[in-house]
Amino acid sequence: SVFLKEVYNYYTITPLIVCSPFQKIFHSKKHIKDIYSIKVNGYFFKRVYSPEEMNIPNGGFWFKGYNELDFVRDAEFLNYRFFKCKVHDYKVYASKDSYFVVRESSYRGMPAMMLSDFRYNPAAPESATALLKAVRKLAIKSGYGILYFVCGDKKVEKFFSRKIHFKTKMDFITSYKISPETTFTLSGGDSDAEFLKA
């Protein structure tokens, strides 16, 4: 059986959006700068190249007690899914209790940066705010006017609300039956579509 669950694409715009239409016209391709570290709100996000460099909690990153359904991010998953993946050139940044993964993408023909995966400490909302600020900072330094991510957890809106400018609804297709009331975590990292070159 196939089941559908509602998820969202969230978009945030940077001041460089004024350049995006011209980048589309001239087929300008942007590349994410390989910045060693990003500091925001007391959080220090460092570029990492293997799971061993990350402060992975015992049992992996997951929102225990926060959402009813989650997909655990342990060293094996992170290594296979991002560090060893040949489809996209993922860049991973990690702090003391959170991490994010970004890659190059596009939106309606304009260069965009995609936040492919992330986890933060739900007990410390400031870690979520710092995470998105760090991603925006990286997008701006890399010349992107558009940043977006997929998420099935509507609660991220209260952490990211000041930086989310619009969202679009999409369906998450799964063979696992999820009731409409079930709260769950989902990002682009959980999608097979991420293995497509787009």
Buried (B, 14 or more C-beta within 10 A) or exposed (E): EEEEBEBBBBBBBBEBEEBBEEBBEEEEEBEBEEBEEBEBEEBBBBBBEEBEEBEBBEEBBBBEEBBEBBBBBBBEBBBEBBBEBEEBEBBBBBBEBBBBBBBBBBBEEBBBBBBBBBBBBBEBEEBBBBBBBBBBBBBBBBBBBBBBBBBBBEBBEEBBEEBBBEBEEBEBEBEEEBEEEEBBBBBBBBBEEBEEEE
